[in-house]
């Protein structure tokens, strides 16, 4: 039954299918990202602790993000709406971490 629904096309009302696709794209446009940048000041443990406390990461997520920041120079640490991300971004900044919302 699930397969039938997933391949179902609305041939009787193609405009409805189009409207649903547009609505989905508009929802995706509302997704923002917090990007954390590398610095030469903060320790791994400090960054990991901040990601756990501020972004709600698990220990493993925080460690992986911290390693990516260190070796790649930056990492997306959280995605979501601007209303949710802005307070997290401000808390990261208040801990002297370099982040931005994109």
URSUL-V50059 format. One record per pair of residues at least 12 apart in sequence whose C-alpha atoms are under 7 Angstrom apart, sorted by the first residue. I is the first residue (numbers start at 1). GAP is how many residues later the second one is. D is the distance in whole Angstrom. If there is no record, write none. Layout:
i->I gap->GAP d->D
i->I gap->GAP d->D
//
This chain:
i->30 gap->51 d->6
i->31 gap->48 d->6
i->31 gap->49 d->5
i->31 gap->50 d->5
i->32 gap->47 d->6
i->32 gap->48 d->5
i->32 gap->49 d->6
i->32 gap->50 d->6
i->32 gap->69 d->7
i->32 gap->70 d->6
i->33 gap->43 d->6
i->33 gap->45 d->6
i->33 gap->46 d->4
i->33 gap->47 d->7
i->33 gap->68 d->5
i->33 gap->69 d->5
i->34 gap->42 d->6
i->34 gap->43 d->6
i->34 gap->44 d->5
i->34 gap->45 d->6
i->34 gap->51 d->7
i->34 gap->55 d->7
i->34 gap->65 d->7
i->34 gap->66 d->6
i->34 gap->67 d->5
i->34 gap->68 d->7
i->35 gap->39 d->7
i->35 gap->40 d->5
i->35 gap->41 d->4
i->35 gap->42 d->6
i->35 gap->64 d->5
i->35 gap->65 d->5
i->35 gap->66 d->6
i->36 gap->33 d->7
i->36 gap->38 d->5
i->36 gap->39 d->5
i->36 gap->40 d->6
i->36 gap->41 d->7
i->36 gap->62 d->6
i->36 gap->63 d->4
i->36 gap->64 d->7
i->37 gap->32 d->6
i->37 gap->36 d->6
i->37 gap->37 d->4
i->37 gap->38 d->7
i->37 gap->61 d->5
i->37 gap->62 d->6
i->38 gap->31 d->5
i->38 gap->32 d->6
i->38 gap->35 d->5
i->38 gap->36 d->6
i->44 gap->22 d->7
i->47 gap->19 d->7
i->48 gap->14 d->5
i->48 gap->15 d->6
i->48 gap->18 d->6
i->54 gap->34 d->6
i->54 gap->37 d->7
i->55 gap->23 d->7
i->55 gap->33 d->6
i->65 gap->12 d->7
//
